[in-house]
Amino acid sequence: MVKHGQIFSADTQAVFYNWKQKPIQRMLDFDYLCGRSTPSVACIVQPGSSGGFQKLFFGSEEIAIPVYGSTPAAIKAHRAADVFINFASFRSAYESSMEALQQPSIRVIAVIAEGVPEGDTKQLIAYAAKHNKIVLGPATVGGLQAGAFRIGDTAGTLENIVACKLYRPGSVGFVSKSGGMSNEMYNVLSRATNGLYEGIAIGGDVFPGSTLSDHCLRYQNIPDIKLIVVLGELGGHDEYSLVDALKSGKINKPVVAWVSGTCAKLFKSEVQFGHAGAKSGGASESAQDKNAALKAAGAIVPESFEGFEGIIKTTYDQLVEEGQIQPQPEYEVRAVPQDLEAAKKAGKVRVPTTIVSSICDDRGEEPTYNKVTMSTLITGDYNVGDVISLLWFKRQLPKYATRFIELVVMLCADHGPCVSGAHNTIVTARAGKDLVSCLVSGLLTIGPRFGGAVDDSARYFQDACDRGLEPDEFVEDMKKKGIRVPGIGHRIKSKDNRDKRVELLQKYAFKFFPSTKYLNYAVQVETYTLQKAANLVLNVDGCIGTLFLDLLHSSSFFTEAEIADIVKIGYLNGLFVLARSIGLIGHALDQKRLQQPLYRHPWDEVLYI
């Protein structure tokens, strides 16, 4: 890697593998903070994707970053992108990384995943070395060039980046194995020096794709880096390659170094620290021996980590005094617009809600229906009628009322294959359409002529009854207006062939309802209309409509204004829709199960005029 110098710039663009919204947005926020004119993420590779884009923010502007289903397709479309940021899991990190390394335009690859098999990592290292490419990781957060380019989550939050002055270049090249300690050291460098120029976390696995010395040798070749700071750790022999580079004169810039893990000597047995490679297998791998070797080779090494910041500052001040570093005046960095959610949490903005809901809540440990938990519904004496009462009427109605609701659902679920709703559903199912389309085609027939008269029945019967109209007055008045009486009349049922559903509902109401005032009125109207024609019977719509009026008025659970709203809004027709959906779904499934062919209406049942 001696051939390499600077690997990032303010024009660097990356291919981001495996969509992760937060790391990408953090890269774009860093770009904006640094004053970049173009986003550093050129595109996203989402394996198996058919393409498209992901929406993100560049400052306050919303942008669309293209998505590709494969790495070759992404790189073919974005030749200028030369960094590959791999957020694949450890299981697929090798294959995706090797595929990227094999692309001629990719120079640097960052493997974020921990636990990549060592054999796989060695193959990546060998291929990268042969083709003069750089691998950061595995088990890395990546790296950054201050004021220019950032990989993923490197350096943490925007607040930390601003505090560490990473929005503009300093004079220090830093390298470490640890991403977490890198963040801490960026803070140290911002206090002790004019800040970071480039920082790299090579990764904590036993075999990182690049070494501490690899990057120190790069820093030697970057004119703007005047001071090199290294944070090593016990375990392995990586630091000794840096010792060799110092002894041979390949690195002659000041190097301030510290190898952490000196406390390992306090333990009687071998200690495994946080990283896979952070364990001392022998005296030469100890932090003490490494620190001594670095100091003997010419590196500036403190007596302890506590003295690290002080010795960095002393070295930096000397470079300033010698004129090798000329500190630049600080400037006010432009602010990155805050995300709405973050601003809301911080209490900086007030945002009106877009939806109002008063019947349920799914934010707690378990959903609730009008404040009644799922556990209560399942373990208590609740049924579907109770659920409807909670979600539709926003209260727990008495058992006779919820049982009535269930009876309506049961009795109205289906009325054979010949009614218009079932017919539409059957024809649609036989056309090969999906279940939802079949259901909707049937539901769309519900209206004033089919099943949709429940609300109108309640409305007209209540008005006539409350005004004290005699049944004959009501019927004749409707006739003069040219309006058929909703809830009266049936194509099949008649005086001598009563609708069993109506009889069952009436029988239940007479037994359990406190009052059947409106039903009684409807029956009186039926008595009058039957004098005109045998099929002008009280039908199921009229029965349900008037019985619901009786339930609402006699239960003492509703005010007059609430009852008026219930009828006006369409609650009662909603019950018919709910019930009939059961039958329509049944018809659709039945046709599919029977594998019925496409329906065509016979010619002899059509009048051609």
Secondary structure by P-SEA (a helix, b strand, c coil): cccccccccccbbbbbccccaaaaaaaaaaaaaaccccccccbbbcccccbbbbbbbcccbbbbbbbbccaaaaaaacccccbbbbccccccaaaaaaaaaacccccbbbbccccccaaaaaaaaaaaaaabbbbccccccccccccccccccccccaaaaaaacccccccbbbbcccaaaaaaaaaaaaaacccccbbbcccccccccccaaaaaaaaaacccccbbbbbbbccccaaaaaaaaaaacccccbbbbbbcccccccccccccccccccccccccccaaaaaaaaaaacccccccccaaaaaaaaaaaaaaaaccccccbbbbbbbccccaaaaaaaccbbbbbccccccccccccccccccccaaaaaaccccaaaaaaaaaccccccaaaaaaaaaaaaaacccccccaaaaaaaaaaaacccaaaaaaaaaaacccccccaaaaaaaaaaaaaaacccaaaaaaaaaaaccccccccccccccccccaaaaaaaaaaacccccaaaaaaaaaaaaaaaaacccccccaaaaaaaaaaaaaaaaccccaaaaaaaaaacaaaaaaaaaaaaaaaaaaaaaaaacccbbbbbccccccc
